[in-house]
């Protein structure tokens, strides 16, 4: 078994209302010095050893991310 | 400026219906060998250099994660 992490973030040119809401809330709560917040998704997958990188990229592209508005990164991590 | 990543994941003992939905969809779409999927959140923050780690942990704990049901990890990354 391998552990795989897929990070999905809104593309830089796409508005990110969730991140914007967090960024706006921070000064109200007394936290200064945070100039930008982007919010995305993180998936952790437990994957059989015979699943190759092309399959993982395919899964990320079709099911985990929307490539029109989101960038994603797939990486294997230590369990 | 520094870039900070905050990963927020549901605790292991907490049900994760979003991740479960993805895990159930995978075999239907022809992807086998994925035994578990957990879905969480990833935040990317642009932070002034004078913001210390304690402040970042405080922000993660109060605004980005719900520590009752979620674990979080704060780390500084290369810009």
Backbone of each chain as nested JSON, in Angstrom:
{
  "chains": [
    {"id": "A", "residues": [
      {"number": 1, "name": "UNK", "atoms": {"N": [0.834, -1.202, 0.0], "CA": [0.0, 0.0, 0.0], "C": [0.87, 1.252, 0.0]}},
      {"number": 2, "name": "UNK", "atoms": {"N": [0.405, 2.266, -0.686], "CA": [1.112, 3.542, -0.688], "C": [0.116, 4.621, -0.308]}},
      {"number": 3, "name": "UNK", "atoms": {"N": [0.641, 5.666, 0.268], "CA": [-0.208, 6.818, 0.565], "C": [0.074, 7.899, -0.479]}},
      {"number": 4, "name": "UNK", "atoms": {"N": [-1.005, 8.436, -1.015], "CA": [-0.89, 9.458, -2.055], "C": [-1.654, 10.695, -1.602]}},
      {"number": 5, "name": "UNK", "atoms": {"N": [-1.044, 11.846, -1.785], "CA": [-1.704, 13.104, -1.472], "C": [-1.963, 13.854, -2.772]}},
      {"number": 6, "name": "UNK", "atoms": {"N": [-3.175, 14.349, -2.924], "CA": [-3.522, 15.184, -4.075], "C": [-3.958, 16.551, -3.545]}},
      {"number": 7, "name": "UNK", "atoms": {"N": [-3.207, 17.575, -3.912], "CA": [-3.562, 18.947, -3.546], "C": [-4.266, 19.598, -4.724]}},
      {"number": 8, "name": "UNK", "atoms": {"N": [-5.402, 20.213, -4.436], "CA": [-6.19, 20.875, -5.478], "C": [-6.391, 22.325, -5.061]}},
      {"number": 9, "name": "UNK", "atoms": {"N": [-5.926, 23.258, -5.88], "CA": [-6.055, 24.683, -5.546], "C": [-6.719, 25.429, -6.693]}},
      {"number": 10, "name": "UNK", "atoms": {"N": [-7.525, 26.454, -6.38], "CA": [-8.084, 27.274, -7.464], "C": [-6.943, 27.937, -8.243]}},
      {"number": 11, "name": "UNK", "atoms": {"N": [-7.084, 27.977, -9.557], "CA": [-6.058, 28.639, -10.376], "C": [-5.905, 30.091, -9.94]}},
      {"number": 12, "name": "UNK", "atoms": {"N": [-4.713, 30.633, -10.139], "CA": [-4.388, 31.962, -9.626], "C": [-5.338, 33.026, -10.189]}},
      {"number": 13, "name": "UNK", "atoms": {"N": [-5.786, 32.86, -11.424], "CA": [-6.627, 33.89, -12.045], "C": [-8.11, 33.719, -11.71]}},
      {"number": 14, "name": "UNK", "atoms": {"N": [-8.433, 32.668, -10.951], "CA": [-9.83, 32.397, -10.59], "C": [-10.141, 33.033, -9.232]}},
      {"number": 15, "name": "UNK", "atoms": {"N": [-11.269, 33.7, -9.132], "CA": [-11.69, 34.246, -7.845], "C": [-11.876, 33.107, -6.848]}},
      {"number": 16, "name": "UNK", "atoms": {"N": [-11.531, 33.373, -5.599], "CA": [-11.613, 32.341, -4.563], "C": [-12.379, 32.93, -3.378]}},
      {"number": 17, "name": "UNK", "atoms": {"N": [-13.711, 32.892, -3.437], "CA": [-14.509, 33.569, -2.401], "C": [-14.301, 32.995, -1.004]}},
      {"number": 18, "name": "UNK", "atoms": {"N": [-14.025, 31.692, -0.895], "CA": [-13.793, 31.115, 0.436], "C": [-12.511, 31.679, 1.044]}},
      {"number": 19, "name": "UNK", "atoms": {"N": [-11.447, 31.671, 0.25], "CA": [-10.186, 32.225, 0.745], "C": [-10.321, 33.704, 1.059]}},
      {"number": 20, "name": "UNK", "atoms": {"N": [-11.063, 34.411, 0.212], "CA": [-11.275, 35.845, 0.422], "C": [-12.002, 36.11, 1.735]}},
      {"number": 21, "name": "UNK", "atoms": {"N": [-12.979, 35.263, 2.037], "CA": [-13.728, 35.415, 3.282], "C": [-12.816, 35.237, 4.486]}},
      {"number": 22, "name": "UNK", "atoms": {"N": [-11.924, 34.263, 4.41], "CA": [-10.976, 34.054, 5.503], "C": [-10.049, 35.266, 5.613]}},
      {"number": 23, "name": "UNK", "atoms": {"N": [-9.537, 35.734, 4.471], "CA": [-8.62, 36.879, 4.488], "C": [-9.29, 38.109, 5.092]}},
      {"number": 24, "name": "UNK", "atoms": {"N": [-10.58, 38.292, 4.81], "CA": [-11.296, 39.445, 5.357], "C": [-11.57, 39.3, 6.849]}},
      {"number": 25, "name": "UNK", "atoms": {"N": [-11.745, 38.068, 7.303], "CA": [-12.059, 37.85, 8.71], "C": [-10.842, 38.04, 9.609]}},
      {"number": 26, "name": "UNK", "atoms": {"N": [-9.647, 37.78, 9.088], "CA": [-8.445, 37.798, 9.932], "C": [-8.223, 39.122, 10.658]}},
      {"number": 27, "name": "UNK", "atoms": {"N": [-8.225, 40.276, 9.955], "CA": [-8.016, 41.543, 10.682], "C": [-9.097, 41.805, 11.727]}},
      {"number": 28, "name": "UNK", "atoms": {"N": [-10.337, 41.434, 11.427], "CA": [-11.413, 41.604, 12.399], "C": [-11.137, 40.822, 13.673]}},
      {"number": 29, "name": "UNK", "atoms": {"N": [-10.461, 39.677, 13.54], "CA": [-10.155, 38.84, 14.699], "C": [-8.811, 39.208, 15.332]}},
      {"number": 30, "name": "UNK", "atoms": {"N": [-8.196, 40.271, 14.829], "CA": [-6.968, 40.738, 15.455], "C": [-5.691, 40.163, 14.878]}},
      {"number": 31, "name": "UNK", "atoms": {"N": [-5.804, 39.474, 13.738], "CA": [-4.606, 38.91, 13.115], "C": [-4.199, 39.783, 11.931]}},
      {"number": 32, "name": "UNK", "atoms": {"N": [-3.056, 40.435, 12.056], "CA": [-2.582, 41.285, 10.965], "C": [-1.402, 40.616, 10.26]}},
      {"number": 33, "name": "UNK", "atoms": {"N": [-1.118, 41.105, 9.059], "CA": [0.061, 40.633, 8.349], "C": [-0.183, 39.476, 7.403]}},
      {"number": 34, "name": "UNK", "atoms": {"N": [-1.446, 39.058, 7.27], "CA": [-1.76, 38.01, 6.286], "C": [-2.317, 38.715, 5.058]}},
      {"number": 35, "name": "UNK", "atoms": {"N": [-1.589, 38.677, 3.965], "CA": [-1.999, 39.475, 2.805], "C": [-2.862, 38.697, 1.815]}},
      {"number": 36, "name": "UNK", "atoms": {"N": [-2.755, 37.383, 1.842], "CA": [-3.566, 36.625, 0.893], "C": [-3.865, 35.241, 1.456]}},
      {"number": 37, "name": "UNK", "atoms": {"N": [-5.071, 34.776, 1.195], "CA": [-5.453, 33.41, 1.583], "C": [-6.124, 32.762, 0.375]}},
      {"number": 38, "name": "UNK", "atoms": {"N": [-5.66, 31.578, 0.012], "CA": [-6.337, 30.777, -1.006], "C": [-6.772, 29.474, -0.358]}},
      {"number": 39, "name": "UNK", "atoms": {"N": [-7.989, 29.06, -0.624], "CA": [-8.469, 27.801, -0.056], "C": [-8.68, 26.773, -1.143]}},
      {"number": 40, "name": "UNK", "atoms": {"N": [-8.145, 25.593, -0.916], "CA": [-8.341, 24.489, -1.846], "C": [-8.656, 23.214, -1.098]}},
      {"number": 41, "name": "UNK", "atoms": {"N": [-8.42, 22.104, -1.753], "CA": [-8.75, 20.807, -1.165], "C": [-7.504, 19.936, -1.08]}},
      {"number": 42, "name": "UNK", "atoms": {"N": [-7.513, 19.047, -0.124], "CA": [-6.446, 18.074, 0.017], "C": [-7.084, 16.695, 0.143]}},
      {"number": 43, "name": "UNK", "atoms": {"N": [-6.64, 15.773, -0.689], "CA": [-7.119, 14.396, -0.623], "C": [-5.976, 13.491, -0.199]}},
      {"number": 44, "name": "UNK", "atoms": {"N": [-6.289, 12.544, 0.682], "CA": [-5.326, 11.507, 1.049], "C": [-5.899, 10.173, 0.607]}},
      {"number": 45, "name": "UNK", "atoms": {"N": [-5.153, 9.454, -0.218], "CA": [-5.621, 8.179, -0.769], "C": [-4.715, 7.048, -0.296]}},
      {"number": 46, "name": "UNK", "atoms": {"N": [-5.33, 5.928, 0.025], "CA": [-4.573, 4.693, 0.256], "C": [-4.678, 3.875, -1.018]}},
      {"number": 47, "name": "UNK", "atoms": {"N": [-3.528, 3.563, -1.604], "CA": [-3.494, 3.064, -2.969], "C": [-2.703, 1.755, -3.02]}},
      {"number": 48, "name": "UNK", "atoms": {"N": [-3.227, 0.76, -3.74], "CA": [-2.488, -0.495, -3.927], "C": [-1.201, -0.211, -4.702]}},
      {"number": 49, "name": "UNK", "atoms": {"N": [-0.207, -1.07, -4.494], "CA": [1.12, -0.805, -5.066], "C": [1.14, -0.872, -6.591]}},
      {"number": 50, "name": "UNK", "atoms": {"N": [0.137, -1.54, -7.181], "CA": [0.162, -1.675, -8.638], "C": [-0.554, -0.526, -9.355]}},
      {"number": 51, "name": "UNK", "atoms": {"N": [-0.982, 0.48, -8.628], "CA": [-1.608, 1.643, -9.267], "C": [-0.504, 2.609, -9.69]}},
      {"number": 52, "name": "UNK", "atoms": {"N": [-0.418, 2.879, -10.993], "CA": [0.714, 3.689, -11.463], "C": [0.386, 5.185, -11.48]}},
      {"number": 53, "name": "UNK", "atoms": {"N": [1.411, 5.977, -11.739], "CA": [1.263, 7.43, -11.667], "C": [0.282, 7.962, -12.704]}},
      {"number": 54, "name": "UNK", "atoms": {"N": [0.243, 7.32, -13.883], "CA": [-0.678, 7.787, -14.92], "C": [-2.128, 7.618, -14.459]}},
      {"number": 55, "name": "UNK", "atoms": {"N": [-2.394, 6.497, -13.794], "CA": [-3.749, 6.265, -13.277], "C": [-4.103, 7.295, -12.214]}},
      {"number": 56, "name": "UNK", "atoms": {"N": [-3.135, 7.579, -11.338], "CA": [-3.395, 8.564, -10.285], "C": [-3.674, 9.941, -10.883]}},
      {"number": 57, "name": "UNK", "atoms": {"N": [-2.913, 10.313, -11.898], "CA": [-3.145, 11.605, -12.547], "C": [-4.532, 11.637, -13.182]}},
      {"number": 58, "name": "UNK", "atoms": {"N": [-4.924, 10.513, -13.758], "CA": [-6.233, 10.395, -14.38], "C": [-7.353, 10.552, -13.338]}},
      {"number": 59, "name": "UNK", "atoms": {"N": [-7.179, 9.919, -12.188], "CA": [-8.157, 10.042, -11.1], "C": [-8.259, 11.488, -10.638]}},
      {"number": 60, "name": "UNK", "atoms": {"N": [-7.108, 12.126, -10.44], "CA": [-7.104, 13.509, -9.964], "C": [-7.826, 14.413, -10.954]}},
      {"number": 61, "name": "UNK", "atoms": {"N": [-7.562, 14.165, -12.25], "CA": [-8.083, 15.031, -13.298], "C": [-9.58, 14.865, -13.506]}},
      {"number": 62, "name": "UNK", "atoms": {"N": [-10.059, 13.636, -13.343], "CA": [-11.469, 13.393, -13.669], "C": [-12.374, 13.496, -12.457]}},
      {"number": 63, "name": "UNK", "atoms": {"N": [-11.837, 13.221, -11.26], "CA": [-12.733, 13.078, -10.116], "C": [-12.422, 14.055, -8.987]}},
      {"number": 64, "name": "UNK", "atoms": {"N": [-11.154, 14.388, -8.791], "CA": [-10.79, 15.184, -7.618], "C": [-10.7, 16.672, -7.935]}},
      {"number": 65, "name": "UNK", "atoms": {"N": [-10.283, 17.002, -9.127], "CA": [-10.129, 18.407, -9.498], "C": [-10.958, 18.725, -10.727]}},
      {"number": 66, "name": "UNK", "atoms": {"N": [-11.279, 19.987, -10.891], "CA": [-11.87, 20.489, -12.125], "C": [-10.772, 21.28, -12.836]}},
      {"number": 67, "name": "UNK", "atoms": {"N": [-10.13, 20.684, -13.847], "CA": [-8.941, 21.314, -14.446], "C": [-9.224, 22.645, -15.139]}},
      {"number": 68, "name": "UNK", "atoms": {"N": [-10.485, 22.954, -15.354], "CA": [-10.814, 24.249, -15.959], "C": [-10.496, 25.382, -14.976]}},
      {"number": 69, "name": "UNK", "atoms": {"N": [-10.771, 25.156, -13.715], "CA": [-10.605, 26.225, -12.728], "C": [-9.612, 25.879, -11.621]}},
      {"number": 70, "name": "UNK", "atoms": {"N": [-9.115, 24.637, -11.62], "CA": [-8.243, 24.238, -10.516], "C": [-6.945, 23.61, -11.027]}},
      {"number": 71, "name": "UNK", "atoms": {"N": [-5.866, 23.868, -10.291], "CA": [-4.601, 23.16, -10.509], "C": [-4.509, 22.032, -9.492]}},
      {"number": 72, "name": "UNK", "atoms": {"N": [-3.85, 20.948, -9.867], "CA": [-3.662, 19.879, -8.886], "C": [-2.252, 19.333, -8.952]}},
      {"number": 73, "name": "UNK", "atoms": {"N": [-1.867, 18.717, -7.842], "CA": [-0.541, 18.111, -7.743], "C": [-0.706, 16.773, -7.037]}},
      {"number": 74, "name": "UNK", "atoms": {"N": [-0.172, 15.734, -7.646], "CA": [-0.239, 14.393, -7.069], "C": [1.148, 14.027, -6.567]}},
      {"number": 75, "name": "UNK", "atoms": {"N": [1.227, 13.533, -5.34], "CA": [2.539, 13.062, -4.865], "C": [2.384, 11.898, -3.908]}},
      {"number": 76, "name": "UNK", "atoms": {"N": [3.33, 10.981, -3.992], "CA": [3.363, 9.854, -3.063], "C": [4.109, 10.289, -1.815]}},
      {"number": 77, "name": "UNK", "atoms": {"N": [3.605, 9.913, -0.647], "CA": [4.262, 10.295, 0.598], "C": [4.563, 9.039, 1.415]}},
      {"number": 78, "name": "UNK", "atoms": {"N": [5.434, 9.191, 2.382], "CA": [5.706, 8.097, 3.323], "C": [4.439, 7.805, 4.124]}},
      {"number": 79, "name": "UNK", "atoms": {"N": [4.138, 6.557, 4.323], "CA": [2.925, 6.207, 5.087], "C": [3.068, 6.621, 6.549]}}
    ]},
    {"id": "B", "residues": [
      {"number": 1, "name": "UNK", "atoms": {"N": [8.048, 38.52, 2.801], "CA": [6.847, 37.686, 2.727], "C": [7.221, 36.21, 2.757]}},
      {"number": 2, "name": "UNK", "atoms": {"N": [6.39, 35.447, 3.406], "CA": [6.588, 34.005, 3.446], "C": [5.301, 33.34, 2.986]}},
      {"number": 3, "name": "UNK", "atoms": {"N": [5.452, 32.166, 2.438], "CA": [4.265, 31.391, 2.086], "C": [4.078, 30.286, 3.123]}},
      {"number": 4, "name": "UNK", "atoms": {"N": [2.847, 30.177, 3.588], "CA": [2.525, 29.195, 4.621], "C": [1.402, 28.302, 4.101]}},
      {"number": 5, "name": "UNK", "atoms": {"N": [1.552, 27.014, 4.298], "CA": [0.508, 26.068, 3.931], "C": [-0.088, 25.476, 5.202]}},
      {"number": 6, "name": "UNK", "atoms": {"N": [-1.401, 25.461, 5.268], "CA": [-2.097, 24.814, 6.389], "C": [-2.954, 23.685, 5.81]}},
      {"number": 7, "name": "UNK", "atoms": {"N": [-2.633, 22.458, 6.212], "CA": [-3.431, 21.298, 5.806], "C": [-4.4, 20.958, 6.922]}},
      {"number": 8, "name": "UNK", "atoms": {"N": [-5.65, 20.782, 6.563], "CA": [-6.692, 20.458, 7.542], "C": [-7.369, 19.166, 7.088]}},
      {"number": 9, "name": "UNK", "atoms": {"N": [-7.323, 18.143, 7.936], "CA": [-7.935, 16.853, 7.582], "C": [-8.881, 16.406, 8.684]}},
      {"number": 10, "name": "UNK", "atoms": {"N": [-9.975, 15.733, 8.306], "CA": [-10.856, 15.177, 9.345], "C": [-10.075, 14.172, 10.186]}},
      {"number": 11, "name": "UNK", "atoms": {"N": [-10.321, 14.186, 11.491], "CA": [-9.649, 13.204, 12.357], "C": [-9.996, 11.796, 11.916]}},
      {"number": 12, "name": "UNK", "atoms": {"N": [-9.087, 10.869, 12.188], "CA": [-9.23, 9.496, 11.685], "C": [-10.532, 8.844, 12.157]}},
      {"number": 13, "name": "UNK", "atoms": {"N": [-10.971, 9.18, 13.376], "CA": [-12.168, 8.523, 13.916], "C": [-13.455, 9.224, 13.489]}},
      {"number": 14, "name": "UNK", "atoms": {"N": [-13.329, 10.312, 12.724], "CA": [-14.507, 11.061, 12.275], "C": [-14.927, 10.57, 10.897]}},
      {"number": 15, "name": "UNK", "atoms": {"N": [-16.214, 10.351, 10.718], "CA": [-16.725, 9.975, 9.4], "C": [-16.423, 11.084, 8.402]}},
      {"number": 16, "name": "UNK", "atoms": {"N": [-16.119, 10.689, 7.177], "CA": [-15.761, 11.666, 6.149], "C": [-16.611, 11.373, 4.92]}},
      {"number": 17, "name": "UNK", "atoms": {"N": [-17.854, 11.897, 4.897], "CA": [-18.767, 11.534, 3.801], "C": [-18.275, 11.974, 2.425]}},
      {"number": 18, "name": "UNK", "atoms": {"N": [-17.558, 13.089, 2.348], "CA": [-17.045, 13.529, 1.037], "C": [-16.02, 12.538, 0.494]}},
      {"number": 19, "name": "UNK", "atoms": {"N": [-15.072, 12.18, 1.371], "CA": [-14.068, 11.208, 0.953], "C": [-14.689, 9.872, 0.61]}},
      {"number": 20, "name": "UNK", "atoms": {"N": [-15.693, 9.477, 1.407], "CA": [-16.385, 8.219, 1.169], "C": [-17.074, 8.214, -0.19]}},
      {"number": 21, "name": "UNK", "atoms": {"N": [-17.658, 9.352, -0.54], "CA": [-18.34, 9.461, -1.835], "C": [-17.356, 9.279, -2.98]}},
      {"number": 22, "name": "UNK", "atoms": {"N": [-16.172, 9.88, -2.83], "CA": [-15.141, 9.718, -3.867], "C": [-14.707, 8.257, -3.938]}},
      {"number": 23, "name": "UNK", "atoms": {"N": [-14.469, 7.65, -2.769], "CA": [-14.024, 6.253, -2.738], "C": [-15.047, 5.337, -3.403]}},
      {"number": 24, "name": "UNK", "atoms": {"N": [-16.336, 5.622, -3.198], "CA": [-17.384, 4.793, -3.795], "C": [-17.498, 5.005, -5.296]}},
      {"number": 25, "name": "UNK", "atoms": {"N": [-17.184, 6.212, -5.741], "CA": [-17.314, 6.522, -7.17], "C": [-16.186, 5.898, -7.989]}},
      {"number": 26, "name": "UNK", "atoms": {"N": [-15.018, 5.714, -7.399], "CA": [-13.851, 5.268, -8.161], "C": [-14.067, 3.935, -8.892]}},
      {"number": 27, "name": "UNK", "atoms": {"N": [-14.531, 2.87, -8.203], "CA": [-14.726, 1.611, -8.933], "C": [-15.758, 1.734, -10.052]}},
      {"number": 28, "name": "UNK", "atoms": {"N": [-16.8, 2.537, -9.816], "CA": [-17.814, 2.748, -10.869], "C": [-17.19, 3.364, -12.112]}},
      {"number": 29, "name": "UNK", "atoms": {"N": [-16.153, 4.179, -11.924], "CA": [-15.513, 4.842, -13.051], "C": [-14.35, 4.013, -13.605]}},
      {"number": 30, "name": "UNK", "atoms": {"N": [-14.183, 2.817, -13.068], "CA": [-13.162, 1.924, -13.612], "C": [-11.806, 2.011, -12.936]}},
      {"number": 31, "name": "UNK", "atoms": {"N": [-11.725, 2.711, -11.812], "CA": [-10.451, 2.81, -11.107], "C": [-10.458, 1.865, -9.913]}},
      {"number": 32, "name": "UNK", "atoms": {"N": [-9.621, 0.856, -9.969], "CA": [-9.548, -0.091, -8.864], "C": [-8.249, 0.111, -8.078]}},
      {"number": 33, "name": "UNK", "atoms": {"N": [-8.241, -0.427, -6.855], "CA": [-7.012, -0.396, -6.071], "C": [-6.899, 0.783, -5.122]}},
      {"number": 34, "name": "UNK", "atoms": {"N": [-7.921, 1.622, -5.055], "CA": [-7.918, 2.719, -4.084], "C": [-8.765, 2.272, -2.901]}},
      {"number": 35, "name": "UNK", "atoms": {"N": [-8.138, 2.056, -1.762], "CA": [-8.879, 1.471, -0.646], "C": [-9.466, 2.51, 0.292]}},
      {"number": 36, "name": "UNK", "atoms": {"N": [-8.919, 3.706, 0.3], "CA": [-9.468, 4.719, 1.2], "C": [-9.212, 6.102, 0.626]}},
      {"number": 37, "name": "UNK", "atoms": {"N": [-10.194, 6.986, 0.813], "CA": [-10.03, 8.386, 0.414], "C": [-10.487, 9.246, 1.575]}},
      {"number": 38, "name": "UNK", "atoms": {"N": [-9.673, 10.196, 1.977], "CA": [-10.081, 11.188, 2.97], "C": [-9.974, 12.552, 2.293]}},
      {"number": 39, "name": "UNK", "atoms": {"N": [-10.983, 13.39, 2.508], "CA": [-10.942, 14.721, 1.913], "C": [-10.84, 15.779, 2.989]}},
      {"number": 40, "name": "UNK", "atoms": {"N": [-9.905, 16.692, 2.82], "CA": [-9.749, 17.802, 3.745], "C": [-9.547, 19.094, 2.987]}},
      {"number": 41, "name": "UNK", "atoms": {"N": [-8.971, 20.057, 3.662], "CA": [-8.788, 21.374, 3.086], "C": [-7.31, 21.747, 3.084]}},
      {"number": 42, "name": "UNK", "atoms": {"N": [-6.944, 22.576, 2.134], "CA": [-5.588, 23.104, 2.079], "C": [-5.68, 24.611, 1.931]}},
      {"number": 43, "name": "UNK", "atoms": {"N": [-4.998, 25.331, 2.796], "CA": [-4.954, 26.787, 2.717], "C": [-3.542, 27.227, 2.365]}},
      {"number": 44, "name": "UNK", "atoms": {"N": [-3.432, 28.21, 1.484], "CA": [-2.137, 28.829, 1.193], "C": [-2.228, 30.284, 1.612]}},
      {"number": 45, "name": "UNK", "atoms": {"N": [-1.338, 30.694, 2.503], "CA": [-1.356, 32.055, 3.039], "C": [-0.076, 32.781, 2.639]}},
      {"number": 46, "name": "UNK", "atoms": {"N": [-0.224, 34.058, 2.299], "CA": [0.935, 34.933, 2.133], "C": [1.051, 35.745, 3.415]}},
      {"number": 47, "name": "UNK", "atoms": {"N": [2.182, 35.639, 4.068], "CA": [2.314, 36.113, 5.431], "C": [3.504, 37.055, 5.55]}},
      {"number": 48, "name": "UNK", "atoms": {"N": [3.324, 38.173, 6.252], "CA": [4.445, 39.086, 6.503], "C": [5.496, 38.373, 7.356]}},
      {"number": 49, "name": "UNK", "atoms": {"N": [6.753, 38.813, 7.223], "CA": [7.862, 38.105, 7.875], "C": [7.794, 38.172, 9.398]}},
      {"number": 50, "name": "UNK", "atoms": {"N": [7.067, 39.182, 9.939], "CA": [7.046, 39.294, 11.397], "C": [5.931, 38.484, 12.056]}},
      {"number": 51, "name": "UNK", "atoms": {"N": [5.206, 37.689, 11.274], "CA": [4.175, 36.831, 11.867], "C": [4.846, 35.541, 12.35]}},
      {"number": 52, "name": "UNK", "atoms": {"N": [4.751, 35.273, 13.643], "CA": [5.49, 34.115, 14.176], "C": [4.652, 32.835, 14.143]}},
      {"number": 53, "name": "UNK", "atoms": {"N": [5.297, 31.738, 14.469], "CA": [4.642, 30.431, 14.363], "C": [3.467, 30.292, 15.331]}},
      {"number": 54, "name": "UNK", "atoms": {"N": [3.577, 30.9, 16.513], "CA": [2.486, 30.812, 17.481], "C": [1.229, 31.481, 16.929]}},
      {"number": 55, "name": "UNK", "atoms": {"N": [1.416, 32.629, 16.272], "CA": [0.276, 33.318, 15.661], "C": [-0.339, 32.471, 14.564]}},
      {"number": 56, "name": "UNK", "atoms": {"N": [0.508, 31.845, 13.757], "CA": [-0.008, 31.003, 12.671], "C": [-0.795, 29.816, 13.233]}},
      {"number": 57, "name": "UNK", "atoms": {"N": [-0.287, 29.205, 14.3], "CA": [-1.007, 28.09, 14.924], "C": [-2.357, 28.568, 15.459]}},
      {"number": 58, "name": "UNK", "atoms": {"N": [-2.356, 29.764, 16.032], "CA": [-3.572, 30.358, 16.567], "C": [-4.606, 30.589, 15.452]}},
      {"number": 59, "name": "UNK", "atoms": {"N": [-4.142, 31.107, 14.329], "CA": [-5.027, 31.335, 13.175], "C": [-5.601, 30.008, 12.684]}},
      {"number": 60, "name": "UNK", "atoms": {"N": [-4.746, 29.008, 12.558], "CA": [-5.206, 27.704, 12.059], "C": [-6.258, 27.121, 12.989]}},
      {"number": 61, "name": "UNK", "atoms": {"N": [-6.006, 27.268, 14.288], "CA": [-6.867, 26.647, 15.286], "C": [-8.218, 27.335, 15.398]}},
      {"number": 62, "name": "UNK", "atoms": {"N": [-8.226, 28.67, 15.245], "CA": [-9.466, 29.399, 15.472], "C": [-10.272, 29.614, 14.2]}},
      {"number": 63, "name": "UNK", "atoms": {"N": [-9.59, 29.666, 13.048], "CA": [-10.301, 30.111, 11.854], "C": [-10.291, 29.072, 10.727]}},
      {"number": 64, "name": "UNK", "atoms": {"N": [-9.215, 28.313, 10.611], "CA": [-9.09, 27.427, 9.452], "C": [-9.558, 26.008, 9.755]}},
      {"number": 65, "name": "UNK", "atoms": {"N": [-9.349, 25.56, 10.973], "CA": [-9.734, 24.193, 11.328], "C": [-10.691, 24.213, 12.506]}},
      {"number": 66, "name": "UNK", "atoms": {"N": [-11.461, 23.161, 12.626], "CA": [-12.266, 22.912, 13.82], "C": [-11.565, 21.793, 14.59]}},
      {"number": 67, "name": "UNK", "atoms": {"N": [-10.83, 22.132, 15.646], "CA": [-9.98, 21.126, 16.301], "C": [-10.762, 19.998, 16.964]}},
      {"number": 68, "name": "UNK", "atoms": {"N": [-12.073, 20.159, 17.1], "CA": [-12.872, 19.067, 17.66], "C": [-12.923, 17.88, 16.693]}},
      {"number": 69, "name": "UNK", "atoms": {"N": [-13.006, 18.197, 15.417], "CA": [-13.167, 17.118, 14.435], "C": [-12.049, 17.073, 13.395]}},
      {"number": 70, "name": "UNK", "atoms": {"N": [-11.14, 18.051, 13.432], "CA": [-10.117, 18.104, 12.391], "C": [-8.718, 18.232, 12.996]}},
      {"number": 71, "name": "UNK", "atoms": {"N": [-7.757, 17.6, 12.34], "CA": [-6.342, 17.817, 12.642], "C": [-5.788, 18.824, 11.641]}},
      {"number": 72, "name": "UNK", "atoms": {"N": [-4.822, 19.605, 12.079], "CA": [-4.209, 20.531, 11.122], "C": [-2.702, 20.53, 11.28]}},
      {"number": 73, "name": "UNK", "atoms": {"N": [-2.05, 20.955, 10.197], "CA": [-0.599, 21.046, 10.19], "C": [-0.226, 22.351, 9.496]}},
      {"number": 74, "name": "UNK", "atoms": {"N": [0.605, 23.137, 10.146], "CA": [1.055, 24.415, 9.59], "C": [2.51, 24.273, 9.175]}},
      {"number": 75, "name": "UNK", "atoms": {"N": [2.839, 24.685, 7.963], "CA": [4.257, 24.645, 7.587], "C": [4.595, 25.787, 6.639]}},
      {"number": 76, "name": "UNK", "atoms": {"N": [5.792, 26.295, 6.79], "CA": [6.277, 27.324, 5.885], "C": [6.904, 26.643, 4.676]}},
      {"number": 77, "name": "UNK", "atoms": {"N": [6.645, 27.179, 3.499], "CA": [7.196, 26.569, 2.283], "C": [7.971, 27.621, 1.502]}},
      {"number": 78, "name": "UNK", "atoms": {"N": [8.779, 27.168, 0.561], "CA": [9.476, 28.076, -0.34], "C": [8.441, 28.778, -1.212]}},
      {"number": 79, "name": "UNK", "atoms": {"N": [8.626, 30.061, -1.427], "CA": [7.65, 30.823, -2.223], "C": [7.673, 30.354, -3.674]}}
    ]}
  ]
}
